[in-house]
Amino acid sequence: MTATHWVFGYGSLIWNPGFAHVSAQQGLLRGAHRSLSIVSHHHRGTIEQPGLVFGLTRGGSCRGMVFEVADGDWLDVRAYLQEREQVTAVYRDVMRPVHLADGRTTRALTFLVDERHEQFAGRLSLEQQLAMVRAGVGLSGRNVDYVLNTARHLNELGIRDRQLMALAELLLRDGAAAA
């Protein structure tokens, strides 16, 4: 049997992994939850007008997608993810057990937020999140698009995230998606 590696995605990696993988399925990570808690100065905002991106914050659990990567692609995938995810070193890349939809448990590369990093915003109110997401635009596009894309894909996968869905509803209601 050929060795494989696994990557856990909980935000844009769900709908835009950007790397070669041999399979993908839903997975559950325990001990951390998805939160819109990282101030983005690069992908979804600027220093002058920051946006927000997702991080995995201590406590709870998170459903996401787990991508299986062939051993021969692993070094390239790791380099790609390092460049994409660690622009400002706001994450700690660690191996964590993830429970796969097919019943197996595997260890997956997981990007946890470094809660000591200056870009960690902590727990923001829905109103604070809404204001930052509406205004944020970075190298990867509008913050609104990032949040709504993630919400839509989670919904399509049957993954419920109350906080994210509440924010997405407000963004859609105020027409931010059409801006």
MDTraj code that builds the backbone (N, CA, C; nanometers):
import mdtraj as md
import numpy as np

residues = "MET THR ALA THR HIS TRP VAL PHE GLY TYR GLY SER LEU ILE TRP ASN PRO GLY PHE ALA HIS VAL SER ALA GLN GLN GLY LEU LEU ARG GLY ALA HIS ARG SER LEU SER ILE VAL SER HIS HIS HIS ARG GLY THR ILE GLU GLN PRO GLY LEU VAL PHE GLY LEU THR ARG GLY GLY SER CYS ARG GLY MET VAL PHE GLU VAL ALA ASP GLY ASP TRP LEU ASP VAL ARG ALA TYR LEU GLN GLU ARG GLU GLN VAL THR ALA VAL TYR ARG ASP VAL MET ARG PRO VAL HIS LEU ALA ASP GLY ARG THR THR ARG ALA LEU THR PHE LEU VAL ASP GLU ARG HIS GLU GLN PHE ALA GLY ARG LEU SER LEU GLU GLN GLN LEU ALA MET VAL ARG ALA GLY VAL GLY LEU SER GLY ARG ASN VAL ASP TYR VAL LEU ASN THR ALA ARG HIS LEU ASN GLU LEU GLY ILE ARG ASP ARG GLN LEU MET ALA LEU ALA GLU LEU LEU LEU ARG ASP GLY ALA ALA ALA ALA".split()
xyz = np.array([
    [0.0841, -0.1188, 0.0000],
    [0.0000, 0.0000, 0.0000],
    [0.0883, 0.1247, 0.0000],
    [0.0569, 0.2197, -0.0847],
    [0.1335, 0.3429, -0.0965],
    [0.1002, 0.4371, 0.0188],
    [0.2028, 0.4997, 0.0731],
    [0.1825, 0.5954, 0.1824],
    [0.1098, 0.7189, 0.1314],
    [0.0191, 0.7694, 0.2132],
    [-0.0496, 0.8937, 0.1806],
    [-0.0440, 0.9852, 0.3017],
    [-0.0762, 1.1087, 0.2774],
    [-0.0796, 1.2120, 0.3799],
    [-0.2161, 1.2786, 0.3708],
    [-0.2551, 1.3472, 0.4786],
    [-0.3879, 1.4072, 0.4848],
    [-0.3783, 1.5530, 0.5253],
    [-0.4703, 1.6344, 0.4713],
    [-0.4792, 1.7772, 0.5034],
    [-0.6236, 1.8061, 0.5429],
    [-0.6422, 1.8759, 0.6563],
    [-0.7757, 1.9135, 0.7020],
    [-0.8055, 2.0555, 0.6572],
    [-0.9175, 2.0752, 0.5878],
    [-0.9610, 2.2069, 0.5422],
    [-1.0899, 2.2477, 0.6094],
    [-1.0970, 2.3716, 0.6565],
    [-1.2161, 2.4177, 0.7283],
    [-1.2683, 2.5511, 0.6757],
    [-1.1943, 2.6170, 0.5869],
    [-1.2345, 2.7450, 0.5286],
    [-1.2245, 2.7345, 0.3776],
    [-1.1438, 2.8199, 0.3173],
    [-1.1338, 2.8211, 0.1711],
    [-1.0716, 2.6933, 0.1153],
    [-0.9967, 2.6191, 0.1959],
    [-0.9436, 2.4916, 0.1456],
    [-1.0570, 2.3965, 0.1078],
    [-1.1736, 2.4112, 0.1697],
    [-1.2882, 2.3256, 0.1370],
    [-1.3268, 2.3427, -0.0095],
    [-1.3357, 2.4661, -0.0555],
    [-1.3843, 2.4915, -0.1916],
    [-1.2742, 2.5304, -0.2898],
    [-1.1531, 2.5483, -0.2392],
    [-1.0420, 2.5828, -0.3274],
    [-0.9124, 2.5262, -0.2714],
    [-0.8989, 2.3914, -0.2707],
    [-0.7776, 2.3365, -0.2112],
    [-0.6511, 2.3792, -0.2868],
    [-0.6554, 2.3809, -0.4185],
    [-0.5413, 2.4282, -0.4958],
    [-0.4239, 2.3324, -0.5029],
    [-0.4421, 2.2088, -0.4614],
    [-0.3317, 2.1117, -0.4657],
    [-0.3855, 1.9754, -0.5103],
    [-0.2948, 1.8941, -0.5621],
    [-0.3306, 1.7601, -0.6085],
    [-0.3667, 1.6721, -0.4892],
    [-0.4789, 1.6000, -0.5029],
    [-0.5173, 1.5048, -0.3989],
    [-0.5859, 1.3852, -0.4648],
    [-0.5750, 1.2710, -0.3992],
    [-0.6294, 1.1484, -0.4571],
    [-0.7715, 1.1208, -0.4093],
    [-0.8105, 1.1797, -0.2968],
    [-0.9478, 1.1656, -0.2495],
    [-0.9780, 1.2783, -0.1521],
    [-1.1073, 1.2978, -0.1283],
    [-1.1526, 1.3985, -0.0321],
    [-1.2810, 1.3480, 0.0306],
    [-1.2954, 1.3709, 0.1598],
    [-1.4181, 1.3353, 0.2294],
    [-1.4324, 1.4242, 0.3516],
    [-1.5519, 1.4250, 0.4068],
    [-1.5734, 1.5039, 0.5257],
    [-1.5001, 1.4425, 0.6437],
    [-1.4657, 1.5299, 0.7382],
    [-1.3982, 1.4836, 0.8575],
    [-1.4347, 1.5710, 0.9760],
    [-1.4112, 1.5176, 1.0941],
    [-1.4385, 1.5883, 1.2186],
    [-1.3100, 1.6000, 1.2980],
    [-1.2760, 1.7237, 1.3311],
    [-1.1609, 1.7546, 1.4162],
    [-1.2158, 1.7930, 1.5528],
    [-1.1669, 1.7303, 1.6563],
    [-1.2082, 1.7650, 1.7930],
    [-1.0991, 1.8489, 1.8586],
    [-1.1427, 1.9422, 1.9446],
    [-1.0480, 2.0230, 2.0191],
    [-1.0271, 2.1627, 1.9640],
    [-1.0896, 2.1928, 1.8511],
    [-1.0800, 2.3267, 1.7913],
    [-1.2055, 2.3522, 1.7091],
    [-1.2420, 2.4786, 1.6967],
    [-1.3611, 2.5157, 1.6196],
    [-1.3267, 2.6272, 1.5201],
    [-1.4041, 2.6320, 1.4114],
    [-1.3881, 2.7330, 1.3071],
    [-1.4361, 2.8669, 1.3628],
    [-1.3553, 2.9712, 1.3460],
    [-1.3986, 3.1050, 1.3873],
    [-1.3398, 3.2087, 1.2930],
    [-1.4163, 3.3104, 1.2673],
    [-1.3709, 3.4218, 1.1843],
    [-1.2941, 3.5145, 1.2788],
    [-1.1687, 3.4802, 1.3021],
    [-1.0945, 3.5429, 1.4118],
    [-0.9549, 3.5903, 1.3755],
    [-0.9214, 3.5892, 1.2477],
    [-0.7877, 3.6327, 1.2064],
    [-0.8003, 3.7573, 1.1196],
    [-0.7336, 3.8617, 1.1610],
    [-0.7307, 3.9864, 1.0848],
    [-0.6442, 3.9627, 0.9615],
    [-0.7007, 3.9885, 0.8441],
    [-0.6302, 3.9639, 0.7184],
    [-0.5786, 4.0943, 0.6592],
    [-0.4473, 4.1000, 0.6426],
    [-0.3824, 4.2147, 0.5777],
    [-0.3342, 4.1778, 0.4386],
    [-0.3610, 4.0571, 0.3961],
    [-0.3038, 4.0071, 0.2715],
    [-0.4133, 3.9537, 0.1778],
    [-0.4664, 3.8360, 0.2092],
    [-0.5608, 3.7699, 0.1178],
    [-0.6957, 3.8407, 0.1081],
    [-0.7510, 3.8892, 0.2202],
    [-0.8872, 3.9442, 0.2196],
    [-0.8970, 4.0827, 0.2816],
    [-0.7850, 4.1515, 0.2876],
    [-0.7832, 4.2874, 0.3408],
    [-0.6452, 4.3475, 0.3230],
    [-0.6283, 4.4653, 0.3749],
    [-0.4992, 4.5348, 0.3710],
    [-0.4688, 4.5866, 0.5117],
    [-0.3505, 4.6380, 0.5298],
    [-0.3154, 4.6995, 0.6592],
    [-0.4130, 4.8130, 0.6885],
    [-0.4424, 4.8937, 0.5862],
    [-0.5298, 5.0094, 0.6034],
    [-0.6761, 4.9691, 0.6237],
    [-0.7197, 4.8629, 0.5573],
    [-0.8592, 4.8176, 0.5648],
    [-0.8601, 4.6656, 0.5798],
    [-0.8361, 4.6167, 0.7007],
    [-0.8254, 4.4722, 0.7199],
    [-0.9580, 4.3996, 0.7028],
    [-0.9460, 4.2754, 0.6605],
    [-1.0604, 4.1855, 0.6536],
    [-1.0455, 4.0792, 0.7610],
    [-1.1258, 3.9744, 0.7500],
    [-1.1216, 3.8630, 0.8453],
    [-1.1177, 3.7310, 0.7699],
    [-1.0381, 3.6382, 0.8203],
    [-1.0364, 3.5027, 0.7661],
    [-1.0537, 3.4041, 0.8816],
    [-1.0821, 3.2802, 0.8445],
    [-1.1094, 3.1769, 0.9434],
    [-0.9823, 3.1236, 1.0062],
    [-0.9960, 3.0859, 1.1307],
    [-0.8918, 3.0151, 1.2027],
    [-0.9560, 2.9057, 1.2840],
    [-0.8775, 2.8094, 1.3235],
    [-0.9231, 2.7068, 1.4165],
    [-0.8775, 2.7500, 1.5548],
    [-0.9750, 2.7766, 1.6409],
    [-0.9511, 2.8271, 1.7752],
    [-0.9772, 2.7155, 1.8760],
    [-0.9048, 2.7180, 1.9852],
    [-0.9172, 2.6135, 2.0877],
    [-1.0617, 2.5906, 2.1328],
    [-1.0934, 2.4624, 2.1541],
    [-1.2224, 2.4234, 2.2097],
    [-1.3232, 2.3815, 2.1050],
    [-1.4107, 2.2916, 2.1434],
    [-1.5179, 2.2491, 2.0551],
    [-1.4713, 2.1492, 1.9507],
    [-1.5374, 2.1532, 1.8360],
    [-1.5029, 2.0645, 1.7252],
    [-1.5355, 2.1348, 1.5944],
    [-1.4858, 2.0794, 1.4864],
    [-1.5050, 2.1411, 1.3553],
    [-1.5210, 2.0333, 1.2501],
    [-1.6267, 2.0467, 1.1710],
    [-1.6434, 1.9613, 1.0535],
    [-1.5848, 2.0340, 0.9337],
    [-1.5155, 1.9590, 0.8494],
    [-1.4558, 2.0167, 0.7296],
    [-1.4289, 1.9071, 0.6287],
    [-1.3383, 1.9343, 0.5369],
    [-1.2989, 1.8369, 0.4355],
    [-1.1565, 1.7916, 0.4637],
    [-1.1335, 1.6626, 0.4386],
    [-1.0011, 1.6053, 0.4585],
    [-0.9539, 1.5528, 0.3231],
    [-0.8380, 1.5997, 0.2828],
    [-0.7841, 1.5672, 0.1510],
    [-0.6680, 1.4700, 0.1650],
    [-0.6750, 1.3614, 0.0896],
    [-0.5688, 1.2614, 0.0886],
    [-0.4702, 1.2958, -0.0228],
    [-0.3440, 1.3041, 0.0130],
    [-0.2390, 1.3443, -0.0806],
    [-0.1412, 1.2284, -0.0982],
    [-0.1115, 1.1968, -0.2231],
    [-0.0150, 1.0907, -0.2525],
    [0.1225, 1.1286, -0.2008],
    [0.1960, 1.0287, -0.1567],
    [0.3299, 1.0508, -0.1031],
    [0.4188, 1.1278, -0.2013],
    [0.4081, 1.0965, -0.3291],
    [0.4906, 1.1624, -0.4303],
    [0.4597, 1.3104, -0.4486],
    [0.3411, 1.3529, -0.4063],
    [0.3016, 1.4943, -0.4183],
    [0.3202, 1.5720, -0.2877],
    [0.3503, 1.5013, -0.1793],
    [0.3465, 1.5619, -0.0467],
    [0.4397, 1.6821, -0.0310],
    [0.5623, 1.6725, -0.0764],
    [0.6550, 1.7850, -0.0597],
    [0.6065, 1.9094, -0.1335],
    [0.5526, 1.8916, -0.2542],
    [0.4992, 2.0049, -0.3294],
    [0.3755, 2.0628, -0.2607],
    [0.2885, 1.9767, -0.2099],
    [0.1676, 2.0230, -0.1406],
    [0.2060, 2.0989, -0.0144],
    [0.2997, 2.0463, 0.0621],
    [0.3451, 2.1146, 0.1847],
    [0.4024, 2.2528, 0.1505],
    [0.4818, 2.2611, 0.0453],
    [0.5404, 2.3898, 0.0058],
    [0.4306, 2.4869, -0.0366],
    [0.3340, 2.4385, -0.1138],
    [0.2223, 2.5219, -0.1572],
    [0.1439, 2.5738, -0.0368],
    [0.1105, 2.4849, 0.0564],
    [0.0326, 2.5246, 0.1737],
    [0.1111, 2.6206, 0.2632],
    [0.2402, 2.5999, 0.2729],
    [0.3236, 2.6911, 0.3517],
    [0.3176, 2.8325, 0.2927],
    [0.3271, 2.8417, 0.1618],
    [0.3219, 2.9720, 0.0952],
    [0.1826, 3.0344, 0.1063],
    [0.0799, 2.9552, 0.0906],
    [-0.0579, 3.0051, 0.0930],
    [-0.1043, 3.0414, 0.2338],
    [-0.0818, 2.9544, 0.3288],
    [-0.1392, 2.9698, 0.4619],
    [-0.0504, 3.0461, 0.5599],
    [0.0786, 3.0488, 0.5367],
    [0.1688, 3.1041, 0.6369],
    [0.2338, 3.2362, 0.5935],
    [0.1603, 3.3167, 0.5200],
    [0.2117, 3.4458, 0.4729],
    [0.2631, 3.5293, 0.5894],
    [0.1890, 3.5305, 0.6992],
    [0.2295, 3.6096, 0.8163],
    [0.2510, 3.5221, 0.9398],
    [0.2603, 3.3909, 0.9226],
    [0.2857, 3.2958, 1.0318],
    [0.1809, 3.3037, 1.1426],
    [0.0555, 3.3272, 1.1058],
    [-0.0526, 3.3366, 1.2045],
    [-0.1035, 3.1984, 1.2467],
    [-0.0672, 3.0961, 1.1709],
    [-0.1106, 2.9604, 1.2031],
    [0.0057, 2.8778, 1.2565],
    [-0.0304, 2.7759, 1.3346],
    [0.0632, 2.6699, 1.3728],
    [0.0230, 2.5486, 1.2904],
    [0.1114, 2.4997, 1.2070],
    [0.0788, 2.3811, 1.1284],
    [0.1194, 2.2586, 1.2105],
    [0.0176, 2.1784, 1.2432],
    [0.0352, 2.0643, 1.3326],
    [-0.0371, 1.9427, 1.2747],
    [-0.0013, 1.8261, 1.3237],
    [-0.0708, 1.7032, 1.2873],
    [-0.1710, 1.6731, 1.3981],
    [-0.2977, 1.6520, 1.3594],
    [-0.4048, 1.6250, 1.4554],
    [-0.4879, 1.5070, 1.4071],
    [-0.5437, 1.4290, 1.5001],
    [-0.6336, 1.3216, 1.4589],
    [-0.7643, 1.3788, 1.4051],
    [-0.8085, 1.3247, 1.2937],
    [-0.9344, 1.3647, 1.2322],
    [-1.0144, 1.2374, 1.2052],
    [-1.1417, 1.2412, 1.2419],
    [-1.2313, 1.1285, 1.2205],
    [-1.2951, 1.1451, 1.0824],
    [-1.2677, 1.0509, 0.9945],
    [-1.3157, 1.0567, 0.8567],
    [-1.4594, 1.0056, 0.8466],
    [-1.5297, 1.0522, 0.7447],
    [-1.6683, 1.0116, 0.7215],
    [-1.6806, 0.8611, 0.6995],
    [-1.5752, 0.7974, 0.6491],
    [-1.5816, 0.6525, 0.6229],
    [-1.5541, 0.5684, 0.7480],
    [-1.5397, 0.6343, 0.8641],
    [-1.5221, 0.5622, 0.9896],
    [-1.3791, 0.5518, 1.0380],
    [-1.2837, 0.5790, 0.9511],
    [-1.1432, 0.5731, 0.9932],
    [-1.1043, 0.7005, 1.0676],
    [-0.9947, 0.6927, 1.1389],
    [-0.9325, 0.8095, 1.1991],
    [-0.7914, 0.8171, 1.1431],
    [-0.7507, 0.9382, 1.1047],
    [-0.6165, 0.9566, 1.0506],
    [-0.5565, 1.0825, 1.1103],
    [-0.4283, 1.0978, 1.0949],
    [-0.3621, 1.2213, 1.1366],
    [-0.3527, 1.3113, 1.0136],
    [-0.3949, 1.4367, 1.0306],
    [-0.3992, 1.5288, 0.9172],
    [-0.3246, 1.6575, 0.9517],
    [-0.2591, 1.7127, 0.8517],
    [-0.1989, 1.8445, 0.8653],
    [-0.3123, 1.9433, 0.8866],
    [-0.3025, 2.0199, 0.9939],
    [-0.4090, 2.1104, 1.0344],
    [-0.3472, 2.2448, 1.0695],
    [-0.4110, 2.3536, 1.0273],
    [-0.3607, 2.4875, 1.0564],
    [-0.4436, 2.5485, 1.1692],
    [-0.3851, 2.5500, 1.2898],
    [-0.4482, 2.6092, 1.4074],
    [-0.4002, 2.7521, 1.4219],
    [-0.4885, 2.8419, 1.4658],
    [-0.4488, 2.9807, 1.4843],
    [-0.3524, 2.9898, 1.6033],
    [-0.2505, 3.0712, 1.5884],
    [-0.1603, 3.1043, 1.6988],
    [-0.2258, 3.2194, 1.7734],
    [-0.2878, 3.1894, 1.8857],
    [-0.3663, 3.2892, 1.9579],
    [-0.2799, 3.3986, 2.0206],
    [-0.1485, 3.3847, 2.0145],
    [-0.0578, 3.4902, 2.0622],
    [-0.0171, 3.5853, 1.9492],
    [-0.0512, 3.5495, 1.8270],
    [-0.0125, 3.6307, 1.7108],
    [-0.0917, 3.7613, 1.7100],
    [-0.0274, 3.8684, 1.6670],
    [-0.0922, 4.0014, 1.6656],
    [-0.2157, 4.0064, 1.5761],
    [-0.2279, 3.9166, 1.4792],
    [-0.3443, 3.9171, 1.3907],
    [-0.4616, 3.8356, 1.4447],
    [-0.4444, 3.7711, 1.5581],
    [-0.5561, 3.6982, 1.6186],
    [-0.6491, 3.8007, 1.6822],
    [-0.7718, 3.8057, 1.6324],
    [-0.8686, 3.9059, 1.6779],
    [-0.9484, 3.8593, 1.7992],
    [-0.9409, 3.7310, 1.8293],
    [-1.0208, 3.6796, 1.9395],
    [-1.1666, 3.6688, 1.8994],
    [-1.2522, 3.6703, 1.9986],
    [-1.3957, 3.6563, 1.9746],
    [-1.4546, 3.7936, 1.9429],
    [-1.4985, 3.8107, 1.8196],
    [-1.5592, 3.9366, 1.7764],
    [-1.7111, 3.9211, 1.7730],
    [-1.7809, 4.0299, 1.7988],
    [-1.9267, 4.0271, 1.7884],
    [-1.9656, 4.0122, 1.6412],
    [-2.0882, 3.9710, 1.6180],
    [-2.1392, 3.9579, 1.4823],
    [-2.1317, 4.0927, 1.4095],
    [-2.1598, 4.2011, 1.4805],
    [-2.1541, 4.3352, 1.4210],
    [-2.0111, 4.3734, 1.3819],
    [-1.9143, 4.3384, 1.4651],
    [-1.7737, 4.3672, 1.4324],
    [-1.7300, 4.2861, 1.3101],
    [-1.7678, 4.1596, 1.3071],
    [-1.7350, 4.0750, 1.1926],
    [-1.7971, 4.1315, 1.0651],
    [-1.9227, 4.1681, 1.0732],
    [-1.9948, 4.2211, 0.9581],
    [-1.9254, 4.3443, 0.9016],
    [-1.8870, 4.4373, 0.9871],
    [-1.8211, 4.5606, 0.9421],
    [-1.6888, 4.5305, 0.8724],
    [-1.6085, 4.4430, 0.9302],
    [-1.4780, 4.4117, 0.8716],
    [-1.4922, 4.3356, 0.7405],
    [-1.5851, 4.2396, 0.7373],
    [-1.6031, 4.1593, 0.6164],
    [-1.6568, 4.2450, 0.5024],
    [-1.7495, 4.3330, 0.5309],
    [-1.8035, 4.4226, 0.4264],
    [-1.6927, 4.5059, 0.3617],
    [-1.5976, 4.5527, 0.4425],
    [-1.4965, 4.6476, 0.3950],
    [-1.3720, 4.5812, 0.3367],
    [-1.3450, 4.4567, 0.3736],
    [-1.2183, 4.3936, 0.3370],
    [-1.2082, 4.3510, 0.1917],
    [-1.0965, 4.3895, 0.1281],
    [-1.0598, 4.3442, -0.0065],
    [-0.9085, 4.3278, -0.0069],
    [-0.8613, 4.2096, -0.0482],
    [-0.7179, 4.1838, -0.0499],
    [-0.6734, 4.1237, -0.1812],
    [-0.5546, 4.0674, -0.1813],
    [-0.4973, 4.0095, -0.3031],
    [-0.5813, 3.8941, -0.3588],
    [-0.6528, 3.8238, -0.2721],
    [-0.7363, 3.7120, -0.3166],
    [-0.8819, 3.7510, -0.3396],
    [-0.9130, 3.8802, -0.3279],
    [-1.0482, 3.9255, -0.3575],
    [-1.1226, 3.9795, -0.2373],
    [-1.2543, 3.9963, -0.2591],
    [-1.3402, 4.0558, -0.1565],
    [-1.3626, 3.9594, -0.0396],
    [-1.3581, 4.0139, 0.0796],
    [-1.3817, 3.9353, 0.1998],
    [-1.5228, 3.8780, 0.1992],
    [-1.6194, 3.9544, 0.1483],
    [-1.7585, 3.9073, 0.1396],
    [-1.7654, 3.7780, 0.0593],
    [-1.6958, 3.7731, -0.0535],
    [-1.6991, 3.6542, -0.1386],
    [-1.6419, 3.5324, -0.0663],
    [-1.5339, 3.5520, 0.0065],
    [-1.4694, 3.4459, 0.0842],
    [-1.5667, 3.3881, 0.1877],
    [-1.6326, 3.4746, 0.2620],
    [-1.7256, 3.4307, 0.3666],
    [-1.8468, 3.3616, 0.3048],
    [-1.9060, 3.4212, 0.2011],
    [-2.0248, 3.3617, 0.1398],
    [-1.9929, 3.2305, 0.0678],
    [-1.8769, 3.2216, 0.0042],
    [-1.8354, 3.0967, -0.0603],
    [-1.8219, 2.9852, 0.0426],
    [-1.7586, 3.0177, 0.1542],
    [-1.7412, 2.9170, 0.2593],
    [-1.8776, 2.8748, 0.3142],
    [-1.9646, 2.9705, 0.3413],
    [-2.0982, 2.9394, 0.3933],
    [-2.1757, 2.8513, 0.2945],
    [-2.1715, 2.8866, 0.1671],
    [-2.2439, 2.8100, 0.0654],
    [-2.1926, 2.6661, 0.0568],
    [-2.0619, 2.6498, 0.0562],
    [-2.0065, 2.5156, 0.0455],
    [-2.0336, 2.4321, 0.1706],
    [-2.0264, 2.4931, 0.2870],
    [-2.0607, 2.4196, 0.4085],
    [-2.2066, 2.3751, 0.4033],
    [-2.2930, 2.4645, 0.3601],
    [-2.4345, 2.4321, 0.3481],
    [-2.4564, 2.3166, 0.2508],
    [-2.3898, 2.3200, 0.1364],
    [-2.4017, 2.2129, 0.0370],
    [-2.3544, 2.0786, 0.0929],
    [-2.2562, 2.0830, 0.1831],
    [-2.2031, 1.9615, 0.2439],
    [-2.2864, 1.9152, 0.3639],
    [-2.3851, 1.9969, 0.4007],
    [-2.4664, 1.9628, 0.5163],
    [-2.3979, 1.9926, 0.6489],
    [-2.2973, 2.0782, 0.6447],
    [-2.2248, 2.1166, 0.7656],
    [-2.2860, 2.2444, 0.8197],
    [-2.3317, 2.2387, 0.9419],
    [-2.3993, 2.3536, 1.0045],
    [-2.2995, 2.4327, 1.0891],
    [-2.2897, 2.5609, 1.0631],
    [-2.2061, 2.6523, 1.1418],
    [-2.2925, 2.7755, 1.1692],
    [-2.3556, 2.7782, 1.2855],
    [-2.4540, 2.8826, 1.3174],
    [-2.3979, 3.0229, 1.3053],
    [-2.2782, 3.0461, 1.3585],
    [-2.2184, 3.1804, 1.3537],
    [-2.1981, 3.2262, 1.2094],
    [-2.1398, 3.1380, 1.1301],
    [-2.1134, 3.1713, 0.9902],
    [-2.2434, 3.1937, 0.9140],
    [-2.3431, 3.1101, 0.9367],
    [-2.4692, 3.1243, 0.8650],
    [-2.5402, 3.2541, 0.9041],
    [-2.5301, 3.2935, 1.0300],
    [-2.5902, 3.4199, 1.0736],
    [-2.5227, 3.5375, 1.0034],
    [-2.3908, 3.5338, 0.9925],
    [-2.3172, 3.6395, 0.9238],
    [-2.3521, 3.6405, 0.7751],
    [-2.3556, 3.5232, 0.7125],
    [-2.3883, 3.5146, 0.5700],
    [-2.5280, 3.5704, 0.5431],
    [-2.6224, 3.5408, 0.6309],
    [-2.7586, 3.5920, 0.6149],
    [-2.7601, 3.7445, 0.6181],
    [-2.6854, 3.8039, 0.7090],
    [-2.6778, 3.9504, 0.7158],
    [-2.6124, 4.0089, 0.5913],
    [-2.5074, 3.9453, 0.5434],
    [-2.4398, 3.9931, 0.4221],
    [-2.5333, 3.9869, 0.3014],
    [-2.6072, 3.8797, 0.2903],
    [-2.7020, 3.8652, 0.1789],
    [-2.8186, 3.9634, 0.1918],
    [-2.8644, 3.9834, 0.3124],
    [-2.9782, 4.0728, 0.3361],
    [-2.9434, 4.2178, 0.3011],
    [-2.8213, 4.2590, 0.3336],
    [-2.7866, 4.4003, 0.3073],
    [-2.7296, 4.4232, 0.1681],
    [-2.7281, 4.3173, 0.0859],
    [-2.6838, 4.3334, -0.0527],
    [-2.5332, 4.3364, -0.0705],
    [-2.4571, 4.3027, 0.0333],
    [-2.3108, 4.3056, 0.0233],
    [-2.2598, 4.2096, -0.0836],
    [-2.3342, 4.1025, -0.1081],
    [-2.2911, 4.0042, -0.2069],
    [-2.2932, 4.0620, -0.3485],
    [-2.3765, 4.1590, -0.3730],
    [-2.3887, 4.2143, -0.5076],
    [-2.2983, 4.3357, -0.5300],
    [-2.2335, 4.3821, -0.4264],
    [-2.1505, 4.5040, -0.4375],
    [-2.0338, 4.4850, -0.5318],
])
top = md.Topology()
chain = top.add_chain()
for i, resn in enumerate(residues, 1):
    res = top.add_residue(resn, chain, resSeq=i)
    for name in ("N", "CA", "C"):
        top.add_atom(name, md.element.get_by_symbol(name[0]), res)
traj = md.Trajectory(xyz[None], top)
